[in-house]
Amino acid sequence: MRALLFLLFLQPKRYTMSHLTGGSFLTRQAAPNEIFISEEWNEEQLMIAEMVREFCMKEIQEEMLERGREFDVSIEEDKKEVVVLLEKAAALGFCGVGIEEKYGGIDLDFNTGLLFSEAIALGLSFATTIGAQTSIGSLPIVYYGTEKQKKKYLPGIASAELKASYCLTEPNAGSDANSGKTKAILSPDGKHYLLSGQKIWITNGGFADLFIVFAKIDDDKKLSAFIVEKAFGGITLGAEEKKMGIKGSSTVQVFFDNCPVPVDNLLSERGSGFKIALNILNTGRIKLAAGAVGGSKFATTKAITYAKERKQFGKSISDFGAIKQKLGEMCTRTFAIDAAVYRTGKNIDLKTQEFIKNGLSSSEAKLKAIREFAVECSILKVKGSENVCQVADETIQVYGGMGYSAEMGIETGYRDARITRIYEGTNEINRMLSVGELTKRAIQTKEIDLITPGKKIPFQLIKQLLPFKSKAGLNEEKRIVQNIKSTFLLISGAAGQKLKAKLVDEQEIVMNFSDILAEAYIAESVLLKIEKLQSMSDVDKNKLAIQQQMLQYYLYEALATTRKAAYDAIYSYTTGIERSFMRRLVNTLLKPYNINPKETRRAIANYIIEKGEYCF
């Protein structure tokens, strides 16, 4: 026992792995000065965000209030108005946020681009329209296009003279994109690829001039990507889809019948289409998370405003504990995801700079940097989308019957939010991707060392059995975050040893692991944000006190989520003594966090009710 105690109090080994290594958050202790927080935006960045919000409020939300309904592109007049909106946005530079200045864009750094995505969320379904223009519809050319292709197409996309879309999904090829049947056959004269096939769920397809299309050349097993102009001919559009939400966003089927595509319009190399699709989707995932943060903040503010105005039993419903519980939870989750989104965005920018210094071109560096943080992008897509759906649902609940009425416009946001859990890869796919990508980096490429920290868990477990006295600062909170990480390492490692290759088929268990991995990343991000805020001299102390309580409440909930996911996994792959032993280990790591959840939530809610808005 004395020997064990000696080992416990040895100085722990500091991991030398850079914080710019994707997925490394699981195996190292990050420092607060390594992360970016939204309180650090400069004046220019804040001005860009405010300009975007003003555009959304004036051109979209006020217009919807005047007409008494949302935009609906199945109505031809509305479709024309959405096209005009896109052109107005382009005139302000919004359609060129990811395009270099020499091609007519403004080329925001990646993190500022995420702030743009957050702000444009106030445009409701228009955010999907402009998102396709600035992301999936243009970035394949930005990152993979030749100089000739960039000069020809990017200025038109930036000005919205060319409306862009992205054609990947097919009736029998959704998540399994590489199983697509669309074909490209080289013409007898060798000058064109004759493109034939069907694509579905094509955003902006109803008015697009340009399509990024994925197809297999001849009998290739891998996809290739093409830049296809509508003017080439051989293209037929289906009717606008009748959707649950995002009715102001055009969604159609696109049919190609021997569409002649010049050979010069092949993007990158033959057979590289699947790689292009995956990398562009990684970009879209974290942008979607930023947009979800913007939607969550907006919905929370709407809920606060209505709760203060609505009177029942002689007082505002914001005075009731049941409403405060909702507002406190909505605010806390949004605050935590915000911390993780901009932590990741800044890391992508720093990694880009690192790659450029090492000799990569700007496009290659951006692509590789985004790919580096694929684990985090999948985590954020899941957490952001699930939060905005829950916040939208709770906002309707605060409004009560009025929220269910189309008159208030709240149900529009609820319906629009639901798609976020489906596109850019379903949340189920992204859950498995986050764990799968982490595992690949640990086993195949050896980029992440999961073995060394795993070996420390026995000593960490013994530490948990010793009396814990909370010291000044955030020592207990740091312990909780580390123990969530250790829980992931413990049960995923044990499952891997027992199930081996069969684990890949146990998707429910993998998704349990994913939930724990996500909590580890989000919890650490909000902890680091609070630590950084504490080190700043110019912070509002009252506001900081509430932010610290949001950290506490998030960790309280994260422990519950982690505990359930761990139990679900353990009960799914163990029996008898092994099950009992594993559960005891988890109970030791995930000890209860001694806070008063009701009073913590109320303090958070009281603060934002007094401010009258989400104010962080």
N, C-alpha and C positions, 0 to 999 in steps of 0.2 A: 504494500500500500504506500509506504514512504517513497519507494521508487516511482510509483505512478504519480504521486503528488509532485515529485521533483520534475518529471516530464511535463506535467500540466503547466507549471509556472515558468518553463523555459520561454524565452522570447520567441513568439511564432515567426516562422519564416515568411518574409515578404515576397510575394510573387513579383517577378520582374517583368511579366508580360504587360505589354502596353495596353492602356485603356482604349486604344484605338484598334484593338483586336475584337471583332464581333464575337459575342457569346462569352467573352472572358469575364463578364460581370459575375458569373457563377463561381469562379475560382479565385477571385482576388478581391481585396478590399480597396474600393475606389476612394479617392480623396475628394472633398467638396470642391477644391479649386480646379479639379479636372472637368467639371461639368458646367454647362451653360444653363442659366435659368431665365425665364421670361422677363424678370425684372431688369435684365441687362440689355434689353433692346435699346438701340440708339434712336436719336430723334428722327433720322431719315426713315428708319424701318417702321417706327410708329406712325409716321405720316403716310407711308404707303398703305399700312393696314387701315388707317382711318379713311383714306380716300376710297378704298375698296368697300368699306362698310357704308359710306355715304352713297356710293353708287347703288349698292344693293337696296338700301332703304328707299332712296328716291325713285329709282328706275323700276324696281321690282315690287317691294312690299307696299309702297304707297299706291302704285298702279293697281295692285291686286285689291287693295281696300276700296279704291274708287270703283272698280268694275264689279266688286262683290264676289269674286271667284278667282281661283288660281288660273295660271296659264295652262292651256290644254292644246298640245300640238296636233291632236286629231281634228281640231278646228283649223282650217287652212289659214284664216286670218291671224290666229294665235301663233301658228308656225312662222308666219312672216314676221311677226313682232319679235319672236325669239331670235331670228336671224338678225334683225335690226339691233337687238340688244347685244348680240355678239360683236357686231361691227362697232357699236358705241364703246363697248369694253376694250376693243382693239385700239380705238382712237386714244384711249387713256394708257395704252401700253400693256394692258392686262393679258393679251393673247401672246405676248412675247416674253413672258417671265422666265422661260427656260431656254430662250434662243439668244445666241451671241449678238452683240450690238452690230457687228459687221453684216449680219443678215437681217437687220431690222428689229431685233429684240432688245430687251433690257437686261437679260442674263443675271437674274438675282442669284445670290449664293443659295445653297440648298436650304439652310435653316430659314432664311427670309422667305423662300418659296413656300415653306411650311406655314409661316405666318400668313402669307397670301391665301393659302388653302383654308386656314382657320377663318379668315375674314370673309372670304367669298361664300362661306356656308350660309351667311345671312341671305344669300340669293336663292335659297331653297333649291328647287329642281334645276334652276339655271346653273348652280354649282356643278352639276353633272355635265351640262352642256359645255361650259368653259373648261371643265376639268378634262374632257376628252380632247379639246382643242390644244390645251397646254401640256398635256401629259401623254397619254397613250397614242394620240393622233399625230403628234409631232416629235416626241423624243426618240422614236426609232430612227428618224432621219438625223436628229441632232447627234445621237451617239454612234450610229452605224453608217450614216450616209457618206458618200464620196463628196469631195469638194464641189463637183459639178451638180450633184443632187441637192446639196445644201443651198447653193446659189439659186437653183431653179425653183425650189419649193418653200424654203423657210421664210423668205420675206413675205410671200403671199399668205402664209399661215399666221405670221405675226400681225399682219394688217387685217386679217379675217377676209381678205379677198378670196382666199381658199379656205373652205370649211373642211376640217379634217375628221376622220373616223378611223376605227381600228377593227379589223375583221378577223377574229380568231375562232370564236365559238361556232360549232355546227350542231345540227340536231342530235347527232350521236357522239359528239366530241366536246364535252364541257370541261370538267376538271382534268380529264385525260386528253389534253389538247393535241398531243402528238398522234392520236388515232384519227385525225381529220381526213376526209376523203377528197377535199378539193384538189384538183390536179392542174399542173402547168406543163403543157407539152410544147417542146421547141418546134417552131414552124419549119417547114421544109427549107426555106431560104436562110434559116438561122438568125433572123432579125428580131423575132418576137417569141414570147411564150404565150400560148393560147390557154387562157385560164377558164376553167369550168368547175362549178360547184355551188354550194349553198352555205351562207353564213346567217346566223341568227343573233338576236339581241344586240344589234349594231347601233350604238349610241351615236347620234348626229347623222345617222344614215339617211334620214329622210330629206336632208338638204346638203349632204356632203359633196364636195367637189373632188375630194381626195380620199383614198382608202389605203390603209396599210393592211395588206392581205397576206395571210399565211396559207401556203399550199405545198404539196409535194411535187417535185419535178420528176416527170416520167415515173419510174418505179422506185424512187428513193424511199427509204424508210424514215428519213428525217424531214421535217418541214423546212421550207425556205420562206423568205419574206420579200414582198414586192411593194413598190409604190405604184398605185393604180389610179389613174385619172378617170373620172366619170366620162370625160369626153372621148376616151378610147373606144367606147361603144361596147356592146355585148353585156351591158349591165341592166338589170331590171330590179326595181325596188318593190317590196311588199307593202301592205298597208301599215299605218302606224299601229303598234301593239296597244291593246287596251290593258293598262297596267293598274296595279293597286295604288302606286304612288309615282313620284317624279313625272307627273303628267306633262310638265312643261319641257321635258327632255325627249327629243325624237328617238324612237327605238323601232327599227324595222328589220325585216329580213332582206338580204341582198343576194341576188342570183347572178352568177357569172356564166355566160354561154359563149365559149370561144372568144373571150375578151382578149384582144391583142395587146400585150404588154411589152414594150421595147426591152430588149435584153439589158440595156443600160439601167433599167429600173429595178433590177435585182438588188436587194439590200444586203450589204456585207457579202459573205461567201455562201455558196450553195450548201444547203443542209444546216445552216446556222439559225434557222427560224425559231426553233424551240428555245435556244439559248437567249435570243432576242426577246421572245415573249416573256420568259421567266424574269429577266433583268428589268424589263419595263414594268412588269407586275410588282416587283419589289418596290420600285419607285412609287407606284400607285398606292401600295398598301399603307405606307407611312403618311402619304398625302391624305389618304382617306381618314386616317387616324386624326390628323390635324384638323380636317374638316369636321370630324365628329366632335372634337373638342370645342370648335366654334359653335356647332349646333347645340351642344350641351350647355354652354354658357348662355346662349341666347334663350333657350327654353327655360333654364333656371331663372333667369331674370323675368321672363314672362310669368312664371309661377309665383315669384315673389311679389310682383306688381299686383297680380290679381288677388293673391291671398291678403294683401294689405287693404285692398279696396272692398272685397266681398265681406259683408256683414251678416252674421248669424248669431242668434241669441244675444243680441245687443253689443257685439264686438266683432272685430276683424277676425277672420278665420286663421290669420297668421299668429294669433295668440294661443291657438290650441296646440297641444303637444303632438297630436297625430300629424298635423301639417308641418310642425317644426322637425319632426323625425324625417319626413320626406325631403324637406329643403336641406337639412344637414347632410343627409346621405348623398343627395345629388351634387351638392357643392364639393364634398370631400372627394368623391370618386373623380370628378372632373379635374379638380386641382392636382390629384396624383398623376393622372394620365397626361395632363399638360406638362408636368415635370419630366416625365419619361420621353415624351415626343421631342421636346426641344433639347434634351440631353443627347438624344440619338442624332437629331439633325445636325447639331454642332459637331459631333464626332464624325459624321459623314463629311462635313466641310474640311475638318482637320485632316482626315485620311486622304481626301482629294489632294490637298496641298502637299502631303507627304509623297504621294505617288507622282505628282508633277515634278517635285524636286528630284525624284529618282529617274526622271526622264520620260515619263508617259505624257502623251498629249492630254489636253484638257478633257476631251470626250472620253478617252480611255480611262483617265484618272477618276472621273465622276462615276462611270459605270462600275469600275472595280471597287470604289469606295462604297457605293450603294450595295453591291453584292456582298461586301465584307460584313454588313450589318443585316443580313437576311433574317437571322434569328430574331433580332429585335423588331424588324419591320413586321414580321408575322405576328409577334406578340402584340404589338401596338394596334395592328389591324383588328385583331380579335377584341382586345380590351376596349378600344375606342368605339367600335361599332356596337358592342353590347351595352356600353354605357349610354350612348346617345339614344339607343332604342328604349332603355329603361327610363332615362330622364324624360324623353318625350311621353312615355306612358304615364309617368307620375305627374307630369304637367297637366295632362288631361284629367287625371284624378283630382288634382287641386282645383281645377275649373269645374269639376262635377259635370252635370248635365250640359252646361254651356260649352264645355270642352268637346263634347260629342257632337255638338251642332256645327255644321259647316260655316255658319255665320261668323264664328269667332276666328276661324282660320287655324286653330290649334291642331285640329285633326289632320290638316295638310302635312304639318311637320312630322306627325306620328307616322303617317303612311310613307312619307318620303324617307324617313330614317330606316325603315325596315329593310330596304335594299342593301344597306351597308353591310349587313351580315352575309350577303350572298355574292356581290360582285367583288372583283379583285381576288378571286379564290374564296370559296365558302369558308366560314369560320372553322368548320370541321377539318377541311384541308389545311388551313393555316395552323391549326393546333398541331397537327401531325408534322407539318413542315418545320415548325420551330424545334421540335424534339429531334426530328430526323436530321436536320442540318447540323444541330449541335453534336449529335452522335457521329455524323460523318467527319466533322472536324476533329473529334477526339480520337476516333479509331482509324480512319483512312488517311487523313492528311496530317494528323498529329499536331494540329495548330493549337489545340486546347488540351491541357493536362487535367483530366478528371480523376486520375489515380491518386496523386499526391494529396489533394484536399480530402479525398475519400478516406485515406489512411488516418487522417486526423480525427475522424468522427468518434472513434472509441474514447479518445481523451476528452473530446468535447462533451460526450455523454456523461462522463464521470464528473466533469465540471458542473453540469446541471444539477447533480445530486448534492453539491455543496451549498450551504446557505448563501443566497444571493442578496446582497445589500446594494440597493440602487445608489449610485454616486451622483454627484452633480453632473449635469450635461445629459447626454443621450445614450448612456451606456446600456441601459436596458433595451432601448429601441434598436441599438446596434446588435445586441445579442439576439433579438427576435429575428432581424433580417438574416443574420448569419445562420440561424437555426432553420429558417425556411429553405435556404440554399442547401444546408446539410440534409434536410429531409428529402429533397429531390435527389441528391447524390446517393443517399442511403437506399431508398426504395427502388429507384431506377436501376442502380447497380445490382441490387439483389435480384430484381426481376430479369435483368439481362443475363446474369449468371445462370439462373434457373431455366428460363425459357429460350435463351439463345436466339437462333434465327426465327423461331416461332413468334417472338415478341412483335415483329412487324405486322403480323396478322391479328394481333390483339389490340385493335384500334381503340377500344374503350379504355384500356389501361394506358395506352400512349397518350390519350387525351387527358387522363388524370394527371399524368406527369406534366403535360403542357400547362395545365392550370396552376400547378405548383411553380413551374419555371416562370410563368408570367407574374405571379405574385412576388416572386423573388426580385424580378427586375423593376416592377412598378414600386414596390415597397422601398427598395434601395434608392430609387430615383427621388422619391419624395423625402426620404431621410436626408440624402445629400443636399437637396434643395434647402431644407430647413437649416442644416449645418452651415451652408453658405450664407443664408440670410442672417444667421446669428453673427457671422463674422463681419457683416457690413455695418458701417457706422451711421448710415443715413436712413435706416429702416424705421418704419412706424412701429413702435413697440406694442401698441394695442393690437395692431393688425398681425404682427409676428406671433403674439400670444395665441390668436385664433388659428394661425397657420400651424403652430405647434400642436394644437388640439386636433387639427385635421390629420396631421401625421399620426397622432395617437389613435384616433378613431379608425384610420385606414389600416393600421397594423392590427388593431383588435379584430377587424373584419377579415383581414388577410390570414390571420391565424385560423379563423373558423373555416375559411375556404380551403386552406392548405390541409387542415386536419381532415376534413371530409374527403378531399381528393385522395389523400394518403390512405385513409381507411378503405375507400372504394377500391383502390389499387391492391392493397394488401389482401382484402377479402376475395379478390378476383384471382390471385395466383398463389395463395398459400392455404394451408390447412393445419389443424392441430397445433402442436407445440410451436411450429414455425410461425403460424399466424399470431399466436399469443405473444411470442417474443418480439416480433416486428412491431406489433401494436404498442407494446411497452416502450420500445425505443422511440417510437413517434411521440407517445405521450410525454416522454422525458424531454424531447427536443421542443415540443410545442406546448409548453406550460402556459396556463392562462395569463393574460396580461391584465393587471389589476387596475383597470380604470372604470369609471362609471359611464357606461355608454349613453345613457339617457341625458345626463347633465352635459357631457361632451358635445353631443349632437345639438342640444338646446343652445349652448354657447355659440356654436357655429351658426346656427339658424338665426339667433337673435342679432348677431353681427350683420349678416347680409340683409335681414329684414330692416334693420335700422338704416343701412346704406341704400336700400331699395333696389339692389341689383347684385348680380355676381360681380365681385369687385377685386378679384385676385389675378 
